[in-house]
Amino acid sequence: MRLLVTGGLGFIGANLAAALADRPGVALRILDNGSAGRARGPLLDPRIEIRYGDILDAGAVAAAAAGTDAIVHLAAATGV
């Protein structure tokens, strides 16, 4: 299964991505603007593809979602 996690560098998204990366048969892609976190620790796993972009950019979302089976949407504005 090919998954896209938006907001995958934030606290919740990073923990979910790290857990999903260990599951057999899962190809993982993250879309994040980098405002709340950066790739570190388990997210440096070469099996995880990280794309930097904003969910407000329709082109970035379409490109990141291409070829995926499901999207887990965790991107959000923090500190509101």
Secondary structure by P-SEA (a helix, b strand, c coil): cbbbbcccccaaaaaaaaaaaacccbbbbbbbcccccccccccccccbbbbbcccccaaaaaaaaccccccccccccccc
